[in-house]
Amino acid sequence: MKAVRLLEYGGQLVVNEVPTPTIARDEILVKVKSTAVNHLDLVKASGKARQILPIDLPWIPGHEFSGVVEQIGSGIAGYAISDAVFGANETGGGYAEYLAVKPAAIVKKPSYLSFEKAASVPVAAQTAWQGIFTHGHLEKGQTILIHGGAGAVGAYAVQLASHAGATVIATASAVDEAYLNSIGASRVIDYQKARFEDVLREKVDVVFDLIGGDIQKRSFLVLKEGGHLVSAVQPVSQEEAAKHRVSGAMMRLEPSADVLGRIARLLEEGTIRPDVATVYALQDAAQAWKDITGNLPGVHGMSPAPGAERRMSHGKIVLRVDA
Ligand SMILES: NC(=O)c1ccc[n+]([C@@H]2O[C@H](COP(=O)([O-])OP(=O)(O)OC[C@H]3O[C@@H](n4cnc5c(N)ncnc54)[C@H](OP(=O)(O)O)[C@@H]3O)[C@@H](O)[C@H]2O)c1
């Protein structure tokens, strides 16, 4: 099969012919239609976080994907050949024509959703869900502040929190205000013009931090006692959390068929919507990686590539594997 691989830490992506995976009795072989690009791919490939995010080289990136069921392990029920599915896994492998997955990593794809859009959902939407509900314990009637609300994860967090009946405040660039209002934010704070802690009139129940650094530190100032600071980008100081009488946690996505199934239902009923910024062919993955290095807030040890343009449109970069 055709696959895009990384042969060494910090190396270039190359297109190779590699053996198609064989499946165990508890696995499904998915013929991949689309996959999406995540910061995580680049962080792992750089080797800078290899102590906590190791990869086996050569490595096929791609933590989320959509496709059709090609083969089913003998121990699996509930799927049929040709079922359209989408999902996420922790080890990658989506930048290839075939991928072997456990059924817990996938759910059936909403029929109205294209394979390209479906591939853009699992990582960002599940991160948002687990960040605000599993770790942030957000409830109806509460207020949440989402840092980086216009990004891929942030936009799902805004939509999910708003649907759950919370008041949503997001920090973002001014240019994203109308977009964020249209998906459920009641207030947008332009992070380039104002310090959120200076302009917020009331304290919030939950902060979801998708930026890190100083933004995270200053977030303690706006949390109610008993509130929750959840970061998807860097550890939260337990000392500061105790001082402010709040909880603080860094989360890491744990792909879950249960959570993705709930997300699929919200997509199906049109409650949340996916956004795709750009679609590339699989063999152009290296160019897609150049694009995303323009938008790397809070990614440990990484900075935009020299000359990289900041991406101004919303949504994810998708790779079309099988047109
Ligand atoms: N822990 C996990 O399991 C997990 C899972 C998924 C993602 N993540 C991490 O979550 C982070 C966000 O991912 P993403 O895919 O949503 O990123 P993204 O799509 O690139 O979005 C980043 C957003 O942050 C905005 N931004 C930049 N600086 C800001 C600031 N100081 N204040 C407010 N907004 C700011 C950007 O807006 P402008 O372009 O206008 O500046 C952009 O809209 C990344 O660091 C990623 O690695 C973690």
The ligand as an ORCA input file, in Angstrom:
! r2SCAN-3c Opt
* xyz 0 1
  N      -3.772     17.403     24.833
  C      -4.319     16.876     23.761
  O      -4.692     15.694     23.753
  C      -4.482     17.733     22.540
  C      -5.293     17.300     21.486
  C      -5.475     18.156     20.381
  C      -4.810     19.388     20.349
  N      -3.991     19.737     21.386
  C      -3.299     21.022     21.379
  O      -4.268     22.060     21.478
  C      -3.746     23.245     20.874
  C      -4.793     23.835     19.937
  O      -4.964     22.943     18.855
  P      -5.843     23.373     17.589
  O      -5.778     22.225     16.662
  O      -7.151     23.896     18.028
  O      -4.967     24.604     17.042
  P      -5.277     25.625     15.829
  O      -6.391     25.106     14.998
  O      -3.980     25.936     15.182
  O      -5.827     26.917     16.571
  C      -5.065     27.739     17.344
  C      -5.897     29.004     17.579
  O      -5.312     29.734     18.655
  C      -5.406     31.114     18.335
  N      -4.449     31.841     19.166
  C      -3.109     31.950     19.025
  N      -2.594     32.663     20.055
  C      -3.642     32.985     20.865
  C      -3.778     33.697     22.098
  N      -2.710     34.218     22.716
  N      -5.005     33.802     22.650
  C      -6.099     33.283     22.060
  N      -6.050     32.611     20.876
  C      -4.826     32.467     20.304
  C      -5.162     31.155     16.855
  O      -5.689     32.341     16.317
  P      -4.808     33.297     15.355
  O      -4.345     32.417     14.232
  O      -5.776     34.343     14.940
  O      -3.689     33.804     16.210
  C      -5.947     29.912     16.375
  O      -7.292     30.264     16.110
  C      -2.437     22.842     20.172
  O      -1.343     23.247     20.951
  C      -2.523     21.315     20.103
  O      -1.248     20.697     20.103
  C      -3.823     18.944     22.474
*
